[in-house]
Amino acid sequence: MNHTEACIALNMIPRIGPVRIRKLLDFFGSPEAILSAKKSQFEQIPGIGPDTATELAAWEQTVDLSAELARIQEFGVHVITQADPVYPPMLREIHDPPTVLYVWGKLLENDRHAVGVVGSRKTTHYGIECARKLSYQLAYSGLTVVSGLARGIDTAAHQGALAAKGRTIAVIGSGFQFLYPPENRELAEKIVANGAVVSEFSITVQPDRQTFPMRNRIISGWSFGTLVVEAGLNSGALISANMALEQGRTVYSVPGPIDRPNSMGTNKLIQQGAKLVLDAGDILDDLGTLFRHQPELIRSAPDDLTEEQKTIYQAIADDEALIDQIVARSGLPAGKVMSTLLTLEMKNLVKQLPGQRFVRLL
């Protein structure tokens, strides 16, 4: 049994979570040593009672490791541990980091520069459009968008990142045999082509009320900050925001109309000190202060623009430009200029200032 297989087995033992596993690792030094230890050795560890010691010593009676390894191969996933270089470094620092991560797709080193995007499952058109636009801008700028593959805001966040041809990670609250929600299977397959779907649960674990909060701590722990796009006062997204704060992460929030229930949670977060976000620049501005050395993001370059987009982008020049100036310099109709500027803004290449003035961001 190698290190990864031992971690998989530990992760499958009932009622032995990441915090206890960390305590066991501190005592025994390796997962292999834990699995070969005797009941009397477990009983020496503070917080490990007789029942837990019995369960650990008899782990082979409850864990079918060979069957799980066969399922891992069948589902086409691979498993990483905290010892693997691609294990997200910020996730490793939280109080209860996952012992293993089942990965469908591929993790890259740059996925450590990530922002979580969460929100309500029952959302409005406003929320969906905000999630798509902001995730598009963040992914286009080179950040990895991490979300939960759920209906509503999560789905829009992944779609926005994919539209920008950027990186996105979906963290699910179940094993891969019960990917949830089932209607997002096609979206998951698209994510795998330019990112990964990730779970800490063994293949046959079904989703329940406990698995989703566990999933949420991974989203917030993976990321330097969590963006809440739309959430009511009782939304699970607020749990993610609280987890982010407990983990020492920044919380960002998109304001919404004061008379809509779906905006009450996000507006309250702003009242409590979350950073108000109007566009991705409000998050990108923090990179210089959150990291000792600002990360080098793999930003999509303007070369992939159409000829009209290039013309309008260049018409802004190196200073602020009024819409009338851009129209005059580009020689294009005002309607075409306005729609193209919106596209460039979504690509995070330009930013609109008050008074219909625009500046280039690259």
Solvent accessible surface area in square Angstrom, and as a share of the most:
residue,aa,sasa,rsa
1,M,121,0.54
2,N,85,0.43
3,H,70,0.31
4,T,41,0.24
5,E,45,0.20
6,A,0,0.00
7,C,7,0.04
8,I,3,0.01
9,A,0,0.00
10,L,0,0.00
11,N,34,0.17
12,M,40,0.18
13,I,4,0.02
14,P,49,0.31
15,R,185,0.68
16,I,8,0.04
17,G,32,0.31
18,P,22,0.14
19,V,63,0.36
20,R,84,0.31
21,I,3,0.02
22,R,91,0.33
23,K,82,0.35
24,L,0,0.00
25,L,51,0.26
26,D,120,0.62
27,F,98,0.41
28,F,37,0.15
29,G,62,0.59
30,S,38,0.24
31,P,3,0.02
32,E,62,0.28
33,A,35,0.27
34,I,1,0.00
35,L,19,0.10
36,S,90,0.58
37,A,12,0.10
38,K,146,0.62
39,K,82,0.35
40,S,69,0.45
41,Q,68,0.30
42,F,1,0.00
43,E,83,0.37
44,Q,121,0.54
45,I,6,0.03
46,P,108,0.68
47,G,58,0.55
48,I,8,0.04
49,G,31,0.30
50,P,88,0.56
51,D,122,0.63
52,T,17,0.10
53,A,0,0.00
54,T,66,0.38
55,E,34,0.15
56,L,3,0.01
57,A,43,0.34
58,A,33,0.25
59,W,16,0.06
60,E,128,0.57
61,Q,156,0.69
62,T,80,0.47
63,V,8,0.05
64,D,82,0.42
65,L,23,0.12
66,S,84,0.54
67,A,31,0.24
68,E,0,0.00
69,L,55,0.27
70,A,58,0.45
71,R,58,0.21
72,I,17,0.09
73,Q,151,0.67
74,E,137,0.62
75,F,68,0.28
76,G,54,0.52
77,V,13,0.07
78,H,81,0.36
79,V,20,0.12
80,I,8,0.04
81,T,2,0.01
82,Q,57,0.26
83,A,80,0.62
84,D,41,0.21
85,P,129,0.81
86,V,58,0.33
87,Y,0,0.00
88,P,3,0.02
89,P,50,0.31
90,M,39,0.18
91,L,0,0.00
92,R,82,0.30
93,E,124,0.56
94,I,7,0.04
95,H,134,0.60
96,D,35,0.18
97,P,3,0.02
98,P,0,0.00
99,T,7,0.04
100,V,0,0.00
101,L,0,0.00
102,Y,0,0.00
103,V,0,0.00
104,W,47,0.16
105,G,25,0.24
106,K,133,0.56
107,L,9,0.04
108,L,71,0.35
109,E,125,0.56
110,N,45,0.23
111,D,5,0.02
112,R,78,0.29
113,H,14,0.06
114,A,0,0.00
115,V,0,0.00
116,G,0,0.00
117,V,0,0.00
118,V,8,0.05
119,G,12,0.12
120,S,16,0.10
121,R,106,0.39
122,K,175,0.74
123,T,40,0.23
124,T,41,0.24
125,H,142,0.63
126,Y,75,0.28
127,G,0,0.00
128,I,34,0.17
129,E,74,0.33
130,C,25,0.15
131,A,0,0.00
132,R,92,0.34
133,K,56,0.24
134,L,6,0.03
135,S,0,0.00
136,Y,27,0.10
137,Q,2,0.01
138,L,0,0.00
139,A,5,0.04
140,Y,4,0.02
141,S,0,0.00
142,G,14,0.13
143,L,1,0.00
144,T,1,0.01
145,V,0,0.00
146,V,0,0.00
147,S,0,0.00
148,G,1,0.01
149,L,0,0.00
150,A,7,0.05
151,R,101,0.37
152,G,13,0.13
153,I,0,0.00
154,D,8,0.04
155,T,24,0.14
156,A,1,0.01
157,A,0,0.00
158,H,0,0.00
159,Q,64,0.29
160,G,3,0.03
161,A,0,0.00
162,L,38,0.19
163,A,66,0.52
164,A,5,0.04
165,K,174,0.74
166,G,9,0.08
167,R,45,0.16
168,T,0,0.00
169,I,0,0.00
170,A,0,0.00
171,V,0,0.00
172,I,2,0.01
173,G,2,0.02
174,S,0,0.00
175,G,0,0.00
176,F,5,0.02
177,Q,84,0.37
178,F,69,0.29
179,L,12,0.06
180,Y,76,0.29
181,P,1,0.01
182,P,90,0.57
183,E,100,0.45
184,N,14,0.07
185,R,98,0.36
186,E,114,0.51
187,L,17,0.08
188,A,0,0.00
189,E,90,0.40
190,K,112,0.47
191,I,0,0.00
192,V,36,0.21
193,A,90,0.69
194,N,51,0.26
195,G,2,0.02
196,A,0,0.00
197,V,0,0.00
198,V,0,0.00
199,S,0,0.00
200,E,7,0.03
201,F,20,0.08
202,S,12,0.08
203,I,0,0.00
204,T,58,0.33
205,V,48,0.28
206,Q,112,0.50
207,P,40,0.25
208,D,74,0.38
209,R,225,0.82
210,Q,137,0.61
211,T,7,0.04
212,F,41,0.17
213,P,44,0.28
214,M,64,0.28
215,R,10,0.04
216,N,15,0.08
217,R,14,0.05
218,I,1,0.01
219,I,2,0.01
220,S,0,0.00
221,G,0,0.00
222,W,2,0.01
223,S,0,0.00
224,F,6,0.03
225,G,0,0.00
226,T,0,0.00
227,L,0,0.00
228,V,0,0.00
229,V,1,0.01
230,E,3,0.01
231,A,0,0.00
232,G,16,0.16
233,L,92,0.46
234,N,153,0.79
235,S,20,0.13
236,G,32,0.31
237,A,6,0.04
238,L,27,0.13
239,I,80,0.40
240,S,2,0.01
241,A,0,0.00
242,N,79,0.41
243,M,38,0.17
244,A,0,0.00
245,L,104,0.52
246,E,144,0.65
247,Q,37,0.16
248,G,66,0.63
249,R,27,0.10
250,T,35,0.21
251,V,7,0.04
252,Y,0,0.00
253,S,0,0.00
254,V,6,0.03
255,P,35,0.22
256,G,15,0.15
257,P,47,0.30
258,I,157,0.80
259,D,113,0.58
260,R,101,0.37
261,P,95,0.59
262,N,33,0.17
263,S,2,0.01
264,M,84,0.37
265,G,0,0.00
266,T,1,0.01
267,N,33,0.17
268,K,93,0.39
269,L,12,0.06
270,I,42,0.21
271,Q,159,0.71
272,Q,127,0.57
273,G,64,0.62
274,A,15,0.12
275,K,70,0.29
276,L,74,0.37
277,V,1,0.00
278,L,130,0.65
279,D,18,0.10
280,A,0,0.00
281,G,10,0.10
282,D,30,0.16
283,I,0,0.00
284,L,23,0.11
285,D,103,0.53
286,D,25,0.13
287,L,3,0.01
288,G,42,0.41
289,T,120,0.70
290,L,73,0.36
291,F,40,0.17
292,R,227,0.83
293,H,151,0.68
294,Q,109,0.48
295,P,15,0.09
296,E,153,0.69
297,L,37,0.19
298,I,125,0.63
299,R,81,0.29
300,S,34,0.22
301,A,50,0.39
302,P,36,0.23
303,D,109,0.56
304,D,90,0.46
305,L,13,0.06
306,T,80,0.47
307,E,131,0.59
308,E,74,0.33
309,Q,27,0.12
310,K,64,0.27
311,T,53,0.31
312,I,0,0.00
313,Y,20,0.08
314,Q,120,0.53
315,A,9,0.07
316,I,0,0.00
317,A,40,0.31
318,D,134,0.70
319,D,104,0.54
320,E,79,0.35
321,A,1,0.00
322,L,81,0.40
323,I,20,0.10
324,D,106,0.55
325,Q,73,0.32
326,I,0,0.00
327,V,36,0.21
328,A,82,0.64
329,R,123,0.45
330,S,17,0.11
331,G,66,0.64
332,L,40,0.20
333,P,92,0.58
334,A,58,0.45
335,G,54,0.52
336,K,84,0.35
337,V,0,0.00
338,M,76,0.34
339,S,62,0.40
340,T,10,0.06
341,L,2,0.01
342,L,98,0.49
343,T,48,0.28
344,L,0,0.00
345,E,24,0.11
346,M,58,0.26
347,K,26,0.11
348,N,6,0.03
349,L,0,0.00
350,V,1,0.01
351,K,59,0.25
352,Q,77,0.34
353,L,41,0.20
354,P,107,0.67
355,G,61,0.59
356,Q,84,0.37
357,R,72,0.26
358,F,3,0.01
359,V,30,0.17
360,R,69,0.25
361,L,70,0.35
362,L,82,0.41
